[in-house]
Amino acid sequence: MASSCSNIDVLVEPDINTVPSCSHGPCLLFDQYTKDGRSRKFFACSAFRNRKQCSFFRWAEDLKYCHSKGQLASDPLSQNETQIQKCEKSHTANRKRYLQFKKLPCKERTACTTCGIVLLPGELNEHEKKGHVLRHKVKLHDLQHPTSFFAPYEDNKTYAQYLFSDTTVDFLLSYLESKDFTHVLCVGAPRIHEAITLRKRSGNVTLTSLLLDLDERYMQVYPRKQMCLYNMFNHYFFDSKGESIFLSFLHDGGKGVVLVSDPPFGGMVEPLVATFRKIEQSWQRNVETGVSSENLKKEISDLPIIWFFPYFMEKRITDAMPSLTMLDYKVDYENHTLFKTKEVKKKGSPVRIFTNLPAELFALPASEGYWFCAKCQRFSAEENRHCDKCGSCTSKDGTTYKHCDSCKRCVKPSRVHCPQCDVCDLPSHIVGSSSTS
C-alpha cells in the first residue's frame, strides 16, 4: 500500500523483513522519486516529518547491508527498551508530582507553560532565570481542563492541537449517549477525553474513555488507566503496559466501543488507516467476550469509527477505507481561525466527520440548518441541495454546487464550463492548463 505526497510515497506495508525503530517506535518506509523516474527507499520517523524533531534517517539499502553484516542488532536506534522504561518512569513520576502539586494551597501552585509542567516548591527560580512563561495561583478547575491549561501545539503534521468548540463536543457526546455507546477510544482527541472525564451521568448511559496521545504533558493529569502515550502513525505504545490497558478497555467495552480520532491534518492518511485497522482487529478479538449494552444493535460487526478530517481529503480516505462516508456536519474549533464557523460565515469549517456508522442515524442539528434528505437518506447542510441528475446532495465545501450538463456532474459555483478545455474551471484560468473542479 502506498501513499503519495509530492515526489515521495509512503509504503505502509513494506516488503522487508527488518524495520528499524527510532525513539517513536517502528519507522515508516518511504520511496523517493527523482525527476528522471528513478526511486530510492528510506526509513524515517513515523510521527515527526521535521528532522529537527526526530533526526532518524536510514537508506533502505544501507539497512539491508547492516543486517547482512549482523550489525543491526547492536544499533541503539533499533531498540525501544530504553524509551519504554523512560516512559514508564516518566508517567509514574509525573503523576506523583501532579498529586503533590494538587495538595498545595492555590497561592503556591505555579506551572511553567513553556515546559508544560507543574512546579513544586523550590523549582520556581530555575524557570524564572530562564525567562519561561509562568502561570501562578493555579486553580483545581484549571487542572481539570488540561487542553485549555496547557498551550496547544500547532504543528500541523504531528500534533495540530486545534481544540473542538463546546458546541461540537456537546453534539458528539450527546449522539454517542443516544446510541448507547459506553467506551470511547480517543485517538488523538484530548478535548473529547477531557469532556468525558468531566461529564455527568446522562440517563442510563455513562461514558468512559481512554486517551491514546503523543503529548507527554497529559501524563501529569491522567493516570495510566486513562491515558497511554501513543503514536497513532504506527500503533506504538511507549509504555509496556499500554497495550494491555488498551486491550482491557476494548474487552470491557465490547460492542459499546467507538473509536474517535482527530489526527493532525498534515498527517498521512494511509498510516492512520493501517492503525485503525489494527485497532479494529484487536477489538474484534475482544468483542465476543466483552460487555455490551442491551440497547446497542447486535448486528455491529465493524468497529464504529468517527474520524475528523478536512473534506478535501475525502477521496484519499474513502479509497483507503471504503467503509467510511463523509457527513455534512461542519466541525467547529475554538483556537483555529480557519476552522471556526463564526470566522468563516460563508462556507463554515472545512473539517467533516468520516464514519462507518449509518449516515441516516447520524442526526445533525436542525437548529444549525441541517435537514434530512429523503432521497439520499442522510442529513445535509443548509446550503446543500439534492441533484436529481447526480442522484445525491453534491455540495462539499459549504457552497451550493451547480450541475454542469457538459461535465455530467455538479461543480463549485465559482466554476464555468470551458469548451476549449472541456472542463469546468475558474473564469481566469489559462486555456490549455485547466485544473479539475
Secondary structure as GFF3:
##gff-version 3
##sequence-region A 1 437
A	DSSP	beta_strand	2	5	.	.	.	ID=ss1
A	DSSP	beta_strand	8	11	.	.	.	ID=ss2
A	DSSP	beta_strand	21	22	.	.	.	ID=ss3
A	DSSP	beta_strand	25	26	.	.	.	ID=ss4
A	DSSP	beta_strand	28	33	.	.	.	ID=ss5
A	DSSP	beta_strand	39	44	.	.	.	ID=ss6
A	DSSP	beta_strand	57	59	.	.	.	ID=ss7
A	DSSP	alpha_helix	60	68	.	.	.	ID=ss8
A	DSSP	three_ten_helix	72	74	.	.	.	ID=ss9
A	DSSP	three_ten_helix	76	78	.	.	.	ID=ss10
A	DSSP	alpha_helix	81	103	.	.	.	ID=ss11
A	DSSP	three_ten_helix	106	108	.	.	.	ID=ss12
A	DSSP	beta_strand	110	112	.	.	.	ID=ss13
A	DSSP	beta_strand	117	119	.	.	.	ID=ss14
A	DSSP	alpha_helix	124	129	.	.	.	ID=ss15
A	DSSP	beta_strand	134	136	.	.	.	ID=ss16
A	DSSP	alpha_helix	140	143	.	.	.	ID=ss17
A	DSSP	alpha_helix	146	149	.	.	.	ID=ss18
A	DSSP	alpha_helix	166	178	.	.	.	ID=ss19
A	DSSP	beta_strand	183	187	.	.	.	ID=ss20
A	DSSP	alpha_helix	190	198	.	.	.	ID=ss21
A	DSSP	beta_strand	208	213	.	.	.	ID=ss22
A	DSSP	alpha_helix	218	221	.	.	.	ID=ss23
A	DSSP	beta_strand	227	231	.	.	.	ID=ss24
A	DSSP	beta_strand	236	237	.	.	.	ID=ss25
A	DSSP	alpha_helix	242	253	.	.	.	ID=ss26
A	DSSP	three_ten_helix	254	256	.	.	.	ID=ss27
A	DSSP	beta_strand	257	261	.	.	.	ID=ss28
A	DSSP	alpha_helix	269	287	.	.	.	ID=ss29
A	DSSP	beta_strand	305	310	.	.	.	ID=ss30
A	DSSP	three_ten_helix	311	313	.	.	.	ID=ss31
A	DSSP	alpha_helix	314	320	.	.	.	ID=ss32
A	DSSP	beta_strand	325	326	.	.	.	ID=ss33
A	DSSP	beta_strand	351	355	.	.	.	ID=ss34
A	DSSP	three_ten_helix	359	361	.	.	.	ID=ss35
A	DSSP	three_ten_helix	366	368	.	.	.	ID=ss36
A	DSSP	beta_strand	371	373	.	.	.	ID=ss37
A	DSSP	beta_strand	378	380	.	.	.	ID=ss38
A	DSSP	beta_strand	386	387	.	.	.	ID=ss39
A	DSSP	beta_strand	392	393	.	.	.	ID=ss40
A	DSSP	beta_strand	402	404	.	.	.	ID=ss41
A	DSSP	beta_strand	409	411	.	.	.	ID=ss42
A	DSSP	beta_strand	416	418	.	.	.	ID=ss43
A	DSSP	beta_strand	423	425	.	.	.	ID=ss44
###
